[in-house]
Amino acid sequence: MRQLRSAMAGVAAAGVFFAGAAFAQAEHAWSKEQRALTEDYIREEMPPGFQVVVAELEGAVFADASGKTLYSWPVMALRNANAGEMKGKPTCGDTVYKVNTGWMSPYPGGLELPEVETRPSCVGAWPPVLAAADAKPVGKWTIVDGPEGRKQWAYDGQALYTSVLDKQKGDVWGGTSTNLQHDGTGAVRWPVGPDRNLPAQFKVMSYAYGRLLTLQNEHAVYVFDGDAKGKLGCTAECLERFAPILAPERIQQRGEWTTVERSPGVKQWAYRGKPVYSYNLEEKFPSFQGAEEAGWHNVYTQLAPQFPKGFRITDTYTGQMLADSKGRTIYTYNCNDDAADQLDCSHPSQPQSYRLALCGKGDWKRCLETFPYLTAGPDEKSETHFWSIKYINPETGRWVEAGTAGALRVWAYRDRPVYLCGRDKKPGDYACDSWGEWSGIRNGFMGFWIRDAFGDNAI
């Protein structure tokens, strides 16, 4: 099999973020000005006390007065049932669940949950966004009746919550929309935000490098270096591979979206000044395939935080993954329990029994052999909010203060430690990818995918 080219290049023009060519010259090549550009959104009236915050990975999200991100918990289909909340009918309450449901797990319902003595209630992990007695609905913002007689805010019918994991403005540690690319995750919470300022044909999806622009059918969107100002470079044979994304005949320009005229009366969409195309030969969606053609690039509306310096992208037999400075594949751990309130269990503040059972049959020392933490060197430091260096007690799996006896200094992504795999022997190995329940999505370890050429994996 031919080796894949690195898919993410850092050449940018007119504020459009591109992906293509060789990664070695790319990830740190985007300028500060380009990284400062954020995804546009539609402004709307909000009740007093709310605001819009631009999160590094999610784009614009709603937040409360203190800056804490707002989340919803919509109904999602599980393996054996549905979980989550219907519009206008919040169910997240004060009950502390002690047994599993069997809705998602392969095990029957009624089994006692681990660490049940410290398990919080749903509202203990997800405080509802309460409405004052004199609060008034505004636009999509309404007030719904929650459990125990609470009045709480809802957006577009979905009750709103904050996460106890979020500590400062812009945190989205409670949930992320990237999880929604995978079946089997479970009924997760995700950030709520305003509509993006996009023509109806387009949408955006969160990926490792940022907010990827696609069509509604998830076909990727591309731009071409050969399109110079006032002159379209993709003509004749080029149009056999790339299709101009046409705009309706009577359309008004909006925000960063304009049009160019391909022929009399035929308009093509342009984003941040660059005409946009889809790739006729695309085989999976969304994709980076079109960026393998010389001069063509995927488009990002907003760039994600930079990877730590020294990290690299490695080519594998089936795609590309994030690796440390030695080329060792990096892994994340995912966990969502199977109680009625579907609480997260991937963070060090949450039950570690799931992870310890999976990586070491309950033995923390064995886990350090099968899935060792990615430790940070004494001179390494984080330059972004999303990637951090923290201290962890390897026996308990909990965050601790610097200087704690026996603590490890480790890298974390979204405030969760990242790992290596004891079975990987050389750069490009990923023997521990999809380790666990539902291919590692529900409870398990997944490689930090940048590009999966054949599957659906991408962080």
VEXFI-728857 format. One record per residue (C-alpha): x, y, z. Coordinates in nm, 4 decimals. Each point is the difference from the previous one (the first is absolute). Layout:
<nodes>
<node u="X" v="Y" w="Z"/>
...
</nodes>
This chain:
<nodes>
<node u="0.0000" v="0.0000" w="0.0000"/>
<node u="0.1330" v="0.3410" w="-0.0866"/>
<node u="0.0950" v="0.2135" w="0.2939"/>
<node u="-0.2420" v="0.2851" w="0.0597"/>
<node u="0.1190" v="0.3510" w="-0.0309"/>
<node u="-0.0312" v="0.2122" w="0.3085"/>
<node u="-0.3379" v="0.1628" w="-0.0314"/>
<node u="0.0315" v="0.3252" w="0.1844"/>
<node u="0.2055" v="0.2841" w="-0.1358"/>
<node u="0.0232" v="0.3440" w="0.1469"/>
<node u="-0.0091" v="0.2148" w="-0.3113"/>
<node u="-0.2746" v="0.2583" w="0.0277"/>
<node u="-0.1188" v="0.2897" w="-0.2067"/>
<node u="-0.2671" v="0.2643" w="0.0527"/>
<node u="-0.0800" v="-0.1500" w="0.3382"/>
<node u="-0.1016" v="-0.3419" w="-0.1379"/>
<node u="0.1579" v="-0.2920" w="0.1814"/>
<node u="0.1302" v="-0.2725" w="-0.2276"/>
<node u="0.0926" v="-0.3644" w="0.0388"/>
<node u="0.2249" v="-0.1784" w="-0.2470"/>
<node u="0.3668" v="-0.0741" w="-0.0871"/>
<node u="0.2563" v="-0.0952" w="0.2696"/>
<node u="-0.0776" v="0.0339" w="0.3687"/>
<node u="0.3644" v="0.0508" w="0.0971"/>
<node u="-0.0225" v="0.3574" w="-0.1231"/>
<node u="-0.3528" v="0.0572" w="0.1152"/>
<node u="-0.1383" v="-0.0217" w="0.3472"/>
<node u="0.1974" v="0.2831" w="0.1504"/>
<node u="0.0112" v="0.1999" w="-0.3236"/>
<node u="-0.3363" v="0.1712" w="0.0380"/>
<node u="0.0503" v="0.3555" w="0.1158"/>
<node u="-0.1393" v="0.1502" w="0.3164"/>
<node u="-0.2333" v="0.2113" w="-0.2123"/>
<node u="-0.1382" v="-0.3084" w="-0.1752"/>
<node u="-0.0426" v="-0.1828" w="0.3293"/>
<node u="-0.1822" v="0.2995" w="0.1441"/>
<node u="-0.2761" v="-0.0218" w="-0.2634"/>
<node u="-0.3145" v="-0.1613" w="0.1367"/>
<node u="-0.3098" v="-0.1517" w="-0.1475"/>
<node u="-0.2783" v="0.2495" w="-0.0629"/>
<node u="-0.3423" v="-0.0541" w="0.1551"/>
<node u="-0.3460" v="0.1549" w="-0.0182"/>
<node u="-0.0617" v="0.2519" w="0.2746"/>
<node u="-0.3270" v="-0.0374" w="0.1873"/>
<node u="-0.1721" v="0.1498" w="0.3010"/>
<node u="0.0760" v="-0.1799" w="0.3265"/>
<node u="-0.1479" v="0.0267" w="0.3486"/>
<node u="0.2002" v="0.2107" w="0.2477"/>
<node u="0.2903" v="-0.1888" w="0.1554"/>
<node u="0.1006" v="-0.2030" w="-0.3060"/>
<node u="0.2800" v="0.0535" w="-0.2502"/>
<node u="0.1729" v="-0.1553" w="-0.2987"/>
<node u="0.3534" v="-0.1305" w="0.0504"/>
<node u="0.2235" v="-0.1213" w="-0.2838"/>
<node u="0.1391" v="-0.3347" w="0.1146"/>
<node u="0.3273" v="-0.1152" w="-0.1529"/>
<node u="-0.1342" v="-0.3311" w="-0.1285"/>
<node u="-0.3757" v="0.0575" w="-0.0251"/>
<node u="-0.0300" v="0.3498" w="-0.1381"/>
<node u="-0.2719" v="0.2247" w="0.1426"/>
<node u="-0.1794" v="-0.1449" w="0.3050"/>
<node u="-0.2495" v="0.1466" w="0.2430"/>
<node u="0.1212" v="0.0644" w="0.3538"/>
<node u="-0.1454" v="0.1269" w="0.3254"/>
<node u="0.0984" v="0.3254" w="0.1683"/>
<node u="0.3173" v="-0.1565" w="0.1437"/>
<node u="0.1067" v="-0.1340" w="-0.3411"/>
<node u="-0.0853" v="-0.3651" w="0.0613"/>
<node u="-0.1021" v="-0.1822" w="-0.3183"/>
<node u="-0.3622" v="-0.1107" w="-0.0379"/>
<node u="-0.0814" v="-0.3588" w="-0.1015"/>
<node u="-0.3052" v="-0.1994" w="-0.1020"/>
<node u="-0.0769" v="-0.3713" w="0.0224"/>
<node u="-0.2207" v="-0.0917" w="-0.2969"/>
<node u="-0.1419" v="-0.3484" w="-0.0462"/>
<node u="0.2327" v="-0.2446" w="-0.1742"/>
<node u="-0.0550" v="-0.3588" w="-0.1043"/>
<node u="0.1987" v="-0.2531" w="0.2012"/>
<node u="0.0527" v="-0.3690" w="-0.0618"/>
<node u="-0.3140" v="-0.1140" w="0.1822"/>
<node u="-0.1962" v="0.3193" w="0.0720"/>
<node u="0.0113" v="0.3790" w="-0.0200"/>
<node u="0.1437" v="0.2424" w="0.2544"/>
<node u="0.0187" v="0.3748" w="0.0374"/>
<node u="-0.2684" v="0.2640" w="0.0214"/>
<node u="-0.2902" v="0.0803" w="-0.2276"/>
<node u="-0.0613" v="0.3627" w="-0.0815"/>
<node u="-0.1853" v="0.1753" w="0.2779"/>
<node u="0.0286" v="-0.2967" w="0.2371"/>
<node u="0.3195" v="0.0081" w="0.2096"/>
<node u="0.0640" v="-0.3117" w="0.2105"/>
<node u="0.3439" v="0.0719" w="0.1506"/>
<node u="-0.0731" v="-0.0037" w="0.3718"/>
<node u="0.1251" v="-0.0689" w="0.3518"/>
<node u="-0.0198" v="-0.3798" w="-0.0117"/>
<node u="0.3317" v="-0.1792" w="0.0506"/>
<node u="-0.0154" v="-0.3062" w="-0.2231"/>
<node u="0.1682" v="-0.3099" w="0.1377"/>
<node u="-0.0528" v="-0.2606" w="-0.2728"/>
<node u="0.0460" v="-0.0146" w="-0.3743"/>
<node u="-0.2927" v="-0.0061" w="-0.2406"/>
<node u="0.1235" v="-0.2410" w="-0.2653"/>
<node u="-0.1001" v="0.2556" w="-0.2637"/>
<node u="0.3471" v="0.0214" w="-0.1500"/>
<node u="0.2201" v="-0.2480" w="0.1785"/>
<node u="0.0214" v="-0.3609" w="-0.1219"/>
<node u="-0.0688" v="-0.0965" w="0.3617"/>
<node u="-0.3549" v="-0.0369" w="0.1398"/>
<node u="-0.1550" v="0.2826" w="0.1983"/>
<node u="-0.0051" v="0.0059" w="0.3787"/>
<node u="0.3738" v="-0.0425" w="0.0627"/>
<node u="0.1456" v="0.2277" w="0.2674"/>
<node u="0.2021" v="0.2896" w="-0.1366"/>
<node u="0.3635" v="0.0442" w="0.1098"/>
<node u="0.0869" v="0.2536" w="0.2698"/>
<node u="-0.3716" v="0.0483" w="0.0616"/>
<node u="0.0632" v="0.1475" w="0.3450"/>
<node u="0.1487" v="0.3138" w="-0.1597"/>
<node u="-0.2063" v="0.0071" w="-0.3192"/>
<node u="-0.1717" v="0.3394" w="-0.0403"/>
<node u="-0.3570" v="0.0579" w="-0.1057"/>
<node u="-0.0663" v="0.1285" w="-0.3495"/>
<node u="-0.0337" v="0.3597" w="0.1215"/>
<node u="0.3092" v="-0.0504" w="0.2150"/>
<node u="0.2026" v="-0.0473" w="-0.3202"/>
<node u="-0.2168" v="0.2208" w="-0.2207"/>
<node u="-0.1440" v="0.2962" w="0.1939"/>
<node u="-0.3147" v="0.1243" w="-0.1747"/>
<node u="-0.0070" v="0.3593" w="-0.1228"/>
<node u="-0.2714" v="0.1373" w="0.2251"/>
<node u="-0.2398" v="0.2748" w="-0.1020"/>
<node u="-0.0897" v="0.2807" w="0.2396"/>
<node u="-0.3628" v="0.0373" w="0.1043"/>
<node u="-0.0416" v="0.3087" w="-0.2209"/>
<node u="0.1916" v="-0.1378" w="-0.3017"/>
<node u="-0.1650" v="0.0432" w="-0.3412"/>
<node u="0.0456" v="-0.2151" w="-0.3144"/>
<node u="0.1959" v="0.1603" w="-0.2834"/>
<node u="0.0035" v="-0.1461" w="-0.3529"/>
<node u="0.1222" v="-0.3614" w="0.0177"/>
<node u="0.0615" v="0.0424" w="0.3746"/>
<node u="-0.2875" v="-0.1417" w="0.2039"/>
<node u="-0.0656" v="-0.1113" w="0.3576"/>
<node u="-0.0927" v="-0.3625" w="0.0732"/>
<node u="-0.1062" v="-0.1926" w="0.3091"/>
<node u="0.2740" v="-0.2271" w="0.1273"/>
<node u="0.0033" v="-0.2705" w="0.2696"/>
<node u="-0.0580" v="0.1004" w="0.3625"/>
<node u="-0.1959" v="0.3073" w="-0.1127"/>
<node u="0.2986" v="0.1803" w="-0.1523"/>
<node u="-0.0506" v="0.2629" w="-0.2660"/>
<node u="0.2869" v="-0.0171" w="-0.2452"/>
<node u="0.1043" v="0.1574" w="-0.3230"/>
<node u="-0.0265" v="-0.1846" w="-0.3294"/>
<node u="0.1250" v="0.0836" w="-0.3469"/>
<node u="-0.1987" v="-0.1197" w="-0.3002"/>
<node u="-0.1945" v="-0.2178" w="0.2443"/>
<node u="0.3029" v="-0.1779" w="0.1507"/>
<node u="0.0636" v="0.0592" w="0.3699"/>
<node u="0.3352" v="0.1614" w="0.0771"/>
<node u="0.2742" v="-0.1020" w="0.2452"/>
<node u="0.3541" v="0.0895" w="0.0975"/>
<node u="0.2758" v="-0.2506" w="0.0785"/>
<node u="0.1843" v="-0.0273" w="0.3310"/>
<node u="0.3127" v="-0.0791" w="-0.2050"/>
<node u="0.0092" v="0.3477" w="-0.1568"/>
<node u="0.2001" v="0.2426" w="0.2108"/>
<node u="0.0581" v="0.3042" w="-0.2183"/>
<node u="-0.1405" v="0.1844" w="-0.2961"/>
<node u="0.0300" v="-0.2008" w="-0.3203"/>
<node u="0.0321" v="-0.3423" w="0.1660"/>
<node u="-0.1951" v="-0.2751" w="-0.1728"/>
<node u="0.1270" v="-0.2836" w="0.2178"/>
<node u="-0.3535" v="-0.1242" w="0.0609"/>
<node u="-0.0655" v="-0.1079" w="-0.3575"/>
<node u="0.0970" v="0.0551" w="-0.3600"/>
<node u="-0.1738" v="-0.0234" w="-0.3350"/>
<node u="0.2887" v="-0.2094" w="-0.1356"/>
<node u="-0.1471" v="-0.2983" w="0.1859"/>
<node u="-0.3074" v="0.0180" w="-0.2169"/>
<node u="0.1911" v="-0.1300" w="-0.3013"/>
<node u="-0.0045" v="-0.3459" w="0.1539"/>
<node u="-0.2837" v="-0.2447" w="0.0499"/>
<node u="0.0156" v="-0.1703" w="0.3366"/>
<node u="0.1124" v="0.2950" w="0.2089"/>
<node u="-0.3247" v="0.0022" w="0.1914"/>
<node u="-0.2343" v="0.2790" w="0.1059"/>
<node u="0.2667" v="0.2658" w="0.0513"/>
<node u="-0.0340" v="0.3697" w="0.0723"/>
<node u="0.1341" v="0.2515" w="-0.2457"/>
<node u="0.0498" v="0.3766" w="-0.0081"/>
<node u="-0.2839" v="0.2212" w="-0.1187"/>
<node u="0.0653" v="0.3039" w="-0.2137"/>
<node u="-0.1532" v="0.2394" w="-0.2514"/>
<node u="-0.0522" v="-0.0882" w="-0.3639"/>
<node u="0.3097" v="0.0413" w="-0.2145"/>
<node u="-0.0082" v="0.2738" w="-0.2619"/>
<node u="0.0097" v="-0.2371" w="-0.2962"/>
<node u="-0.2036" v="-0.0374" w="-0.3158"/>
<node u="-0.2546" v="-0.2825" w="0.0330"/>
<node u="0.2118" v="-0.2339" w="-0.2158"/>
<node u="0.2839" v="-0.0157" w="0.2549"/>
<node u="0.0790" v="-0.1139" w="0.3529"/>
<node u="0.3115" v="-0.0382" w="0.2177"/>
<node u="0.1393" v="-0.2969" w="0.1933"/>
<node u="0.2613" v="-0.0015" w="0.2770"/>
<node u="0.3264" v="-0.1797" w="-0.0761"/>
<node u="0.3521" v="-0.0084" w="0.1370"/>
<node u="0.1077" v="0.2969" w="-0.2114"/>
<node u="-0.3107" v="0.2067" w="0.0469"/>
<node u="-0.3491" v="0.0573" w="-0.1297"/>
<node u="-0.0141" v="-0.1757" w="-0.3367"/>
<node u="-0.2292" v="0.1503" w="-0.2625"/>
<node u="-0.2217" v="-0.2511" w="-0.1832"/>
<node u="-0.3193" v="-0.0124" w="-0.1979"/>
<node u="-0.3141" v="-0.1161" w="0.1804"/>
<node u="0.0594" v="-0.3515" w="-0.1366"/>
<node u="0.3480" v="0.0153" w="0.1627"/>
<node u="0.1900" v="0.0196" w="-0.3285"/>
<node u="0.3114" v="0.2008" w="0.0787"/>
<node u="0.0493" v="0.3509" w="-0.1356"/>
<node u="0.3221" v="0.0969" w="-0.1795"/>
<node u="0.1776" v="0.3070" w="-0.1320"/>
<node u="0.2567" v="0.0217" w="-0.2800"/>
<node u="0.3286" v="0.1890" w="-0.0140"/>
<node u="-0.0564" v="0.0571" w="-0.3719"/>
<node u="-0.2977" v="0.2280" w="0.0602"/>
<node u="0.1541" v="0.3450" w="-0.0240"/>
<node u="-0.1922" v="0.3180" w="0.0656"/>
<node u="-0.2346" v="0.0626" w="-0.2902"/>
<node u="0.0984" v="-0.3216" w="-0.1795"/>
<node u="-0.1192" v="-0.3562" w="0.0640"/>
<node u="0.2725" v="-0.2601" w="-0.0436"/>
<node u="-0.2114" v="-0.3162" w="0.0187"/>
<node u="-0.1354" v="-0.0489" w="-0.3523"/>
<node u="-0.0156" v="-0.2679" w="-0.2701"/>
<node u="0.1540" v="-0.3287" w="0.1295"/>
<node u="0.0170" v="0.1345" w="0.3542"/>
<node u="-0.3804" v="0.0033" w="0.0110"/>
<node u="-0.0069" v="-0.3754" w="-0.0576"/>
<node u="0.1413" v="-0.0420" w="0.3515"/>
<node u="-0.1247" v="0.3078" w="0.1850"/>
<node u="-0.3505" v="0.1460" w="-0.0149"/>
<node u="-0.0616" v="0.3687" w="0.0707"/>
<node u="-0.2471" v="0.0412" w="0.2853"/>
<node u="-0.2632" v="0.2180" w="-0.1608"/>
<node u="-0.2062" v="0.2650" w="0.1744"/>
<node u="-0.3672" v="0.0682" w="-0.0757"/>
<node u="-0.0540" v="0.2522" w="-0.2777"/>
<node u="-0.1542" v="0.2559" w="0.2319"/>
<node u="0.2131" v="-0.0026" w="0.3108"/>
<node u="0.1320" v="0.2735" w="0.2206"/>
<node u="0.3526" v="-0.0005" w="0.1329"/>
<node u="0.0172" v="-0.0783" w="0.3718"/>
<node u="0.2888" v="0.0553" w="0.2376"/>
<node u="0.3112" v="-0.1732" w="-0.1315"/>
<node u="-0.1924" v="-0.1547" w="-0.2889"/>
<node u="0.0046" v="0.1604" w="-0.3439"/>
<node u="-0.0487" v="-0.1262" w="-0.3549"/>
<node u="0.2010" v="-0.0065" w="-0.3213"/>
<node u="-0.1498" v="-0.0272" w="-0.3453"/>
<node u="0.1160" v="-0.3080" w="-0.1897"/>
<node u="-0.2034" v="0.0896" w="-0.3068"/>
<node u="-0.2848" v="0.2405" w="-0.0661"/>
<node u="-0.2655" v="-0.0636" w="0.2638"/>
<node u="0.1910" v="-0.2895" w="0.1668"/>
<node u="0.1299" v="0.0852" w="0.3471"/>
<node u="0.2482" v="-0.1969" w="0.2079"/>
<node u="0.0339" v="0.0370" w="0.3764"/>
<node u="0.3228" v="0.1486" w="0.1360"/>
<node u="0.1060" v="-0.0163" w="0.3657"/>
<node u="0.2322" v="0.2691" w="0.1307"/>
<node u="0.0647" v="0.0957" w="-0.3589"/>
<node u="0.0822" v="-0.3490" w="-0.1344"/>
<node u="-0.2377" v="-0.1901" w="-0.2347"/>
<node u="-0.1038" v="-0.3358" w="0.1504"/>
<node u="-0.0344" v="-0.3437" w="-0.1585"/>
<node u="-0.0922" v="-0.3591" w="0.0783"/>
<node u="0.2046" v="-0.3000" w="-0.1162"/>
<node u="-0.1705" v="-0.2310" w="-0.2490"/>
<node u="0.2202" v="-0.2991" w="0.0857"/>
<node u="-0.0582" v="0.0099" w="0.3750"/>
<node u="-0.0640" v="-0.3481" w="0.1423"/>
<node u="-0.0823" v="0.0696" w="0.3657"/>
<node u="-0.1420" v="0.3002" w="0.1769"/>
<node u="0.1308" v="0.2267" w="0.1268"/>
<node u="0.3343" v="-0.0524" w="-0.1650"/>
<node u="0.3426" v="0.1429" w="-0.0684"/>
<node u="0.0349" v="-0.1837" w="-0.3315"/>
<node u="-0.0310" v="0.3073" w="-0.2178"/>
<node u="0.2914" v="0.1617" w="0.1846"/>
<node u="0.2296" v="-0.2659" w="-0.1450"/>
<node u="-0.0311" v="0.1770" w="-0.3345"/>
<node u="0.2694" v="0.2617" w="-0.0508"/>
<node u="-0.1139" v="0.3480" w="0.0940"/>
<node u="-0.3222" v="-0.1090" w="0.1710"/>
<node u="-0.0854" v="0.0378" w="0.3680"/>
<node u="-0.2737" v="-0.0777" w="0.2508"/>
<node u="-0.1537" v="0.3061" w="0.1625"/>
<node u="-0.0309" v="0.0795" w="0.3715"/>
<node u="-0.2200" v="0.2765" w="0.1347"/>
<node u="0.2020" v="0.0087" w="0.3240"/>
<node u="0.3263" v="-0.1653" w="0.0970"/>
<node u="0.0272" v="-0.2234" w="0.3053"/>
<node u="0.2739" v="0.0518" w="0.2606"/>
<node u="0.3486" v="-0.0974" w="-0.1105"/>
<node u="0.1385" v="-0.3352" w="0.1006"/>
<node u="0.2872" v="0.0239" w="0.2497"/>
<node u="0.3369" v="0.0707" w="-0.1550"/>
<node u="0.1860" v="-0.3187" w="-0.0750"/>
<node u="-0.3138" v="-0.2007" w="-0.0680"/>
<node u="-0.0158" v="-0.1405" w="-0.3513"/>
<node u="-0.2336" v="-0.1612" w="-0.2485"/>
<node u="0.0864" v="-0.3592" w="-0.0941"/>
<node u="-0.1128" v="-0.1886" w="-0.3076"/>
<node u="-0.1554" v="-0.3396" w="0.0676"/>
<node u="-0.1287" v="-0.2660" w="-0.2371"/>
<node u="-0.3494" v="0.1479" w="0.0144"/>
<node u="0.0441" v="0.3683" w="0.0715"/>
<node u="0.1718" v="0.2510" w="0.2220"/>
<node u="0.0195" v="0.0306" w="0.3767"/>
<node u="0.1391" v="0.2415" w="0.2541"/>
<node u="0.3247" v="-0.1158" w="0.1606"/>
<node u="0.2500" v="0.1249" w="0.2552"/>
<node u="0.3504" v="0.1212" w="-0.0837"/>
<node u="0.1183" v="-0.3608" w="-0.0315"/>
<node u="-0.2730" v="-0.0904" w="-0.2468"/>
<node u="-0.2023" v="-0.2019" w="0.2535"/>
<node u="-0.3741" v="0.0060" w="-0.0677"/>
<node u="-0.2051" v="0.1982" w="0.2535"/>
<node u="-0.3291" v="-0.1376" w="0.1369"/>
<node u="-0.3017" v="0.1508" w="0.1723"/>
<node u="-0.2317" v="-0.1783" w="0.2418"/>
<node u="-0.3779" v="0.0146" w="-0.0421"/>
<node u="-0.2606" v="-0.1053" w="0.2555"/>
<node u="-0.3738" v="0.0460" w="0.0435"/>
<node u="-0.1782" v="-0.2094" w="0.2609"/>
<node u="-0.3232" v="-0.1894" w="-0.0561"/>
<node u="-0.2152" v="0.1446" w="0.2776"/>
<node u="-0.3236" v="0.1800" w="-0.0807"/>
<node u="0.1751" v="0.3382" w="0.0085"/>
<node u="0.2909" v="-0.1149" w="-0.2206"/>
<node u="0.2779" v="0.1770" w="0.1916"/>
<node u="0.3489" v="0.0443" w="-0.1383"/>
<node u="0.2799" v="-0.2092" w="0.1528"/>
<node u="0.3014" v="0.1091" w="-0.2059"/>
<node u="0.1292" v="0.2805" w="0.2257"/>
<node u="0.2396" v="-0.0513" w="0.2946"/>
<node u="-0.2619" v="0.1434" w="0.2371"/>
<node u="-0.2388" v="-0.2800" w="-0.1002"/>
<node u="-0.0002" v="-0.3759" w="0.0758"/>
<node u="0.3249" v="-0.1666" w="-0.1069"/>
<node u="-0.1311" v="-0.3551" w="0.0394"/>
<node u="-0.1061" v="-0.0198" w="-0.3641"/>
<node u="0.3439" v="0.0977" w="-0.1289"/>
<node u="0.1914" v="-0.2150" w="0.2490"/>
<node u="-0.2104" v="-0.3041" w="-0.0891"/>
<node u="0.0617" v="0.0555" w="-0.3681"/>
<node u="0.3745" v="0.0636" w="0.0059"/>
<node u="0.1116" v="-0.2145" w="0.2923"/>
<node u="-0.2822" v="-0.2145" w="0.1408"/>
<node u="-0.0149" v="0.2422" w="0.2899"/>
<node u="0.3781" v="0.0153" w="0.0553"/>
<node u="0.1326" v="0.3559" w="-0.0413"/>
<node u="0.3580" v="-0.1235" w="-0.0369"/>
<node u="-0.1002" v="-0.2209" w="-0.2904"/>
<node u="-0.1780" v="0.2969" w="-0.1573"/>
<node u="0.3295" v="0.1907" w="0.0039"/>
<node u="0.1401" v="-0.2759" w="-0.2201"/>
<node u="-0.2906" v="-0.0414" w="-0.2419"/>
<node u="-0.1021" v="0.3665" w="-0.0266"/>
<node u="0.2716" v="0.2183" w="0.1562"/>
<node u="-0.0716" v="0.3709" w="0.0373"/>
<node u="0.1794" v="0.2264" w="-0.2458"/>
<node u="0.2385" v="0.1728" w="0.2380"/>
<node u="0.1264" v="0.3524" w="-0.0636"/>
<node u="0.3695" v="0.0801" w="0.0156"/>
<node u="0.1297" v="0.2553" w="0.2523"/>
<node u="0.0486" v="0.2631" w="-0.2697"/>
<node u="-0.3254" v="-0.0626" w="-0.1868"/>
<node u="-0.2874" v="0.2427" w="0.0406"/>
<node u="-0.3435" v="0.0589" w="-0.1404"/>
<node u="-0.0740" v="0.3051" w="-0.2101"/>
<node u="-0.3766" v="-0.0493" w="-0.0297"/>
<node u="-0.2965" v="-0.0440" w="0.2281"/>
<node u="-0.1156" v="-0.3269" w="-0.1540"/>
<node u="0.3331" v="-0.1742" w="0.0501"/>
<node u="0.1388" v="0.0164" w="0.3528"/>
<node u="0.2610" v="-0.1599" w="0.2253"/>
<node u="-0.1345" v="-0.1280" w="0.3316"/>
<node u="0.0963" v="-0.2313" w="0.2836"/>
<node u="-0.1761" v="-0.3317" w="0.0585"/>
<node u="0.0121" v="-0.2677" w="0.2670"/>
<node u="0.0525" v="-0.3184" w="-0.2049"/>
<node u="-0.1535" v="-0.2177" w="0.2722"/>
<node u="-0.3295" v="0.1890" w="0.0290"/>
<node u="-0.0097" v="0.1579" w="-0.3469"/>
<node u="-0.0868" v="0.3374" w="0.1590"/>
<node u="0.1502" v="0.3408" w="-0.0669"/>
<node u="0.2270" v="0.1168" w="0.2831"/>
<node u="0.2107" v="0.3049" w="0.0790"/>
<node u="0.3568" v="0.0384" w="-0.1250"/>
<node u="0.2463" v="-0.1437" w="0.2487"/>
<node u="-0.2301" v="-0.2795" w="0.1172"/>
<node u="0.2053" v="-0.3108" w="0.0759"/>
<node u="-0.0118" v="-0.2533" w="-0.2833"/>
<node u="-0.1906" v="0.2302" w="-0.2346"/>
<node u="0.0674" v="-0.0074" w="-0.3752"/>
<node u="0.0263" v="0.3134" w="-0.2131"/>
<node u="-0.2196" v="-0.0812" w="-0.3009"/>
<node u="-0.1532" v="0.1516" w="-0.3107"/>
<node u="-0.3760" v="0.0568" w="-0.0041"/>
<node u="-0.2478" v="0.0791" w="-0.2792"/>
<node u="-0.3303" v="0.1609" w="0.0996"/>
<node u="0.1118" v="-0.0414" w="0.3628"/>
<node u="0.0309" v="-0.3780" w="-0.0419"/>
<node u="0.3303" v="-0.1915" w="-0.0065"/>
<node u="0.1230" v="-0.1478" w="-0.3252"/>
<node u="0.1738" v="-0.3349" w="-0.0274"/>
<node u="0.2431" v="-0.2182" w="-0.1898"/>
<node u="-0.0455" v="-0.3689" w="-0.0826"/>
<node u="0.2320" v="-0.2635" w="0.1429"/>
<node u="-0.0449" v="-0.2120" w="-0.3127"/>
<node u="0.1224" v="0.2661" w="-0.2428"/>
<node u="0.3607" v="-0.0662" w="-0.0972"/>
<node u="0.0794" v="0.2548" w="-0.2692"/>
<node u="-0.1340" v="0.3234" w="-0.1540"/>
<node u="-0.3228" v="-0.0650" w="-0.1867"/>
<node u="-0.1122" v="-0.2865" w="0.2260"/>
<node u="-0.3487" v="0.0343" w="0.1497"/>
<node u="-0.0613" v="-0.3402" w="0.1546"/>
<node u="-0.2267" v="0.1408" w="0.2728"/>
<node u="-0.2387" v="0.1972" w="-0.2180"/>
<node u="-0.3679" v="-0.0869" w="0.0613"/>
<node u="0.0875" v="-0.1869" w="0.3198"/>
<node u="-0.3177" v="-0.0519" w="0.1996"/>
<node u="-0.3775" v="0.0019" w="-0.0282"/>
<node u="-0.1505" v="0.1116" w="-0.3294"/>
<node u="0.3430" v="0.0300" w="-0.1612"/>
<node u="0.1251" v="0.2141" w="0.2864"/>
<node u="-0.2642" v="0.2669" w="-0.0515"/>
<node u="-0.2306" v="-0.0856" w="0.2883"/>
<node u="0.2633" v="-0.1144" w="0.2481"/>
<node u="0.3534" v="-0.0321" w="-0.1263"/>
<node u="0.3071" v="0.1405" w="-0.1669"/>
<node u="0.0218" v="0.1502" w="-0.3467"/>
<node u="0.2982" v="0.1282" w="-0.1914"/>
<node u="0.0079" v="0.3753" w="-0.0508"/>
<node u="-0.1044" v="-0.0160" w="-0.3629"/>
<node u="0.0792" v="0.2866" w="-0.2323"/>
<node u="-0.1142" v="-0.1807" w="-0.3084"/>
<node u="-0.1505" v="-0.3471" w="-0.0304"/>
<node u="-0.0005" v="-0.0821" w="-0.3690"/>
<node u="-0.2351" v="-0.2976" w="0.0284"/>
<node u="-0.2021" v="0.0408" w="0.3195"/>
<node u="-0.1816" v="0.2763" w="0.1807"/>
<node u="0.2581" v="0.0857" w="0.2643"/>
<node u="0.1110" v="0.3582" w="0.0430"/>
<node u="0.0392" v="0.1826" w="0.3287"/>
</nodes>
